[in-house]
Amino acid sequence: MRGEYKVPGGKLVTVVIEVADDHIQHAQVAGDFFLEPDEALDRINSAVVGLPTSSLVSQIATAIESRLDPGDTLVGFTPRDVGFAVRRALGASTTWADHVFQLIEDGPRSPVMQMALDQVYAEALSRGTRGPTLRIWEWGAPAVVIGSFQSLSNEVDPEGAARHGITVVRRVSGGGAMFIEPGNTITYSLVVPGSLVDGMSFEQSYEFLDSWVLTALKAVGVEATYVPINDITSPAGKIAGAAQKRLVDGTVLHHVTMAYDIDADKMLEVLRIGREKMSDKGTKSANKRVDPLRSQTHMSREDIVASFVDSFASMHTLERSRVTETEEDAARALVDSKFGTREWLARVP
């Protein structure tokens, strides 16, 4: 069996293995990496031989590290990268090319419905009733979306929210609060199986799952970079923030909100933590509008979204789909039982 792993910013690692009795009986690692001395390759191969087929990436890496000599030098790859290639050879890890993604471009819906649909699609992939999904959606009302573990009273000024007609909702993923105005943000979700990020730390998976949108941003003229743990930025400042939720079986819900054109003054009247962050920087007031994508691309929001879809489709297999009645019904039920309730919103008061 053969597996390969392209190291982000590094080299290609391939491995051919033979398996018997649930153990690796033969392994041959290869690639365009650099390795000194030559004998170090034999030590890497011998470390993989004998490992159980259930070995995790970290266990494979530890086995290799224990066999390497102090003077062995690996350039362009690490023992962990060999672990990724081995797991792919075993069929435990998958690549983008192994999946067909379903594209859902959804129209405006209430903020609570959009939160519920995220959960619906993650659970659908977990059950096997839907494949991996890229969902790009519109907001039906202005909102503040707080992270699963954030304090409602610490984050949101209720008077400011009421004055501006802001709906406050809580999502299932962690991270910080997002200020949303319809038409002024680009929000998307990726729902992927755990096998796609097998062996990756949370931080590594953020970078991995955001890699396609960095390419998409470059296509519209934005030189964006990933900033750990969960931000996307450009020389002009932060563009987007990502958040993740993982189900018990490893299914990953990864969603991102990008600022197209934000009313920063209004945002600071609604978000308390935003005011604290601004005061720490010695800033008395924000610019009236923060428009990183609009000002950097000089494109309409709709054209940017269309370009993003084209970029994703050029890199990965993408088929158009839609929200089904069954999924809408499931989302409404979740709104009634969870996302639309005070108990959920104020679960961290």
C-alpha positions, -999 to +999 in steps of 0.1 A: +000+000+000+012+035-009+007+068+009+021+103+004+021+135+023+031+170+011+046+189+039+032+225+040+061+246+029+082+215+027+088+184+007+069+153-005+071+122+017+060+089+002+059+054+017+052+019+004+043-006+030+033-043+033+010-055+061+003-089+076-013-099+109-022-063+116+014-052+116+037-034+091+060-060+077+079-039+052+083-001+047+101+020+021+102+058+027+111+080-002+107+116-013+123+148-025+135+157+010+171+160+022+186+135+047+220+130+061+237+105+064+223+080+038+220+054+065+194+074+083+169+063+057+174+027+068+168+037+104+135+054+095+124+023+075+133-001+102+114+020+128+082+017+108+085-020+104+068-040+131+044-012+142+007-021+146-015-009+118-035+009+145-005+032+153-013+069+155+008+096+138+024+105+172+033+068+179+049+064+144+069+096+149+081+085+184+092+052+170+113+069+143+128+095+167+139+066+189+158+050+161+175+081+147+211+089+157+220+122+173+238+133+141+210+125+117+197+155+099+162+157+083+155+188+060+121+195+046+103+168+066+100+154+101+092+120+116+057+132+121+054+138+083+064+102+078+036+092+102+011+111+080+022+092+049+021+059+067-014+065+080-025+074+045-010+042+031-030+023+058-062+041+047-067+057+081-060+092+068-075+108+037-066+136+014-087+163-002-086+142-034-104+114-016-135+134-011-163+149-032-175+182-015-210+194-018-215+231-023-244+248-006-249+285-013-276+294+011-298+325+011-305+348+041-318+330+072-321+340+109-289+338+129-303+310+150-312+289+120-277+293+106-262+281+139-286+251+138-278+242+102-241+241+110-248+214+136-272+196+112-246+192+085-219+181+110-242+154+124-253+144+088-217+137+079-212+118+111-242+096+103-232+092+067-264+108+053-243+137+037-208+139+024-182+166+032-198+200+027-187+236+018-216+259+029-215+296+021-244+315+036-262+349+040-273+365+072-310+374+076-304+399+104-275+417+121-260+396+149-233+390+174-222+354+175-204+344+207-182+314+212-195+283+230-175+291+262-178+329+263-196+348+290-227+365+276-226+394+300-188+399+295-190+400+257-222+419+249-236+452+259-274+445+260-283+482+256-261+486+226-274+454+211-310+465+216-303+500+203-290+486+170-314+457+167-287+431+171-296+395+176-272+377+200-266+339+194-242+313+207-225+289+183-213+253+191-176+261+185-152+280+208-133+312+200-143+348+202-173+370+194-182+380+158-201+411+148-223+405+118-241+428+094-260+413+064-240+419+032-209+430+051-194+396+059-185+364+041-192+334+062-186+298+052-184+263+069-164+233+060-177+200+073-151+173+069-144+138+082-118+134+110-097+113+086-088+145+066-071+160+096-059+127+111-028+131+133-029+169+132-031+191+163-059+216+165-036+244+154-023+223+124-058+215+113-068+252+114-039+260+090-047+230+068-084+237+065-077+274+058-051+267+031-076+268+002-090+302+011-055+317+013-052+307-024-086+320-031-078+354-015-046+356-036-067+351-067-086+383-058-055+403-051-052+398-013-018+385+000-032+367+030-015+346+056-025+323+084-017+335+119-020+309+148-042+299+163-072+308+141-068+341+122-063+351+086-046+384+080-030+406+054-005+434+055-035+457+060-047+439+091-069+410+102-094+397+076-110+367+092-113+344+122-120+307+122-135+283+148-140+246+151-162+220+167-153+183+167-179+155+172-172+123+191-164+104+159-139+131+148-161+149+123-149+185+121-171+216+117-147+244+106-163+278+100-149+312+091-162+347+090-145+374+069-150+411+072-160+427+039-173+461+052-179+465+089-192+494+109-166+495+136-182+522+157-214+503+159-195+471+167-178+488+197-211+499+210-223+463+211-191+443+220-177+450+255-145+431+249-140+450+217-139+482+237-114+467+261-091+456+232-093+491+216-085+508+249-054+485+254-041+499+221-046+535+233-073+541+206-102+563+216-124+556+186-124+533+156-127+543+120-163+544+109-159+514+086-135+485+085-135+471+050-104+449+044-119+428+015-138+457-002-109+481-001-082+455-010-101+439-039-123+467-052-148+439-059-184+433-049-191+408-022-209+386-047-180+386-071-156+376-043-178+347-032-180+335-068-142+337-071-139+317-039-161+290-052-142+288-084-109+286-065-122+257-043-135+239-074-101+243-092-084+226-062-109+200-050-139+181-064-171+202-058-207+194-067-236+218-062-263+208-037-290+225-017-306+225+018-332+198+019-366+199+036-354+173+061-324+194+070-345+225+074-369+206+097-340+193+117-326+228+120-359+243+132-362+216+158-327+225+171-337+262+172-367+253+194-347+229+216-313+246+218-302+276+197-333+297+202-335+292+240-323+314+268-307+284+285-283+279+256-276+316+250-269+322+287-253+289+295-222+309+304-239+339+320 
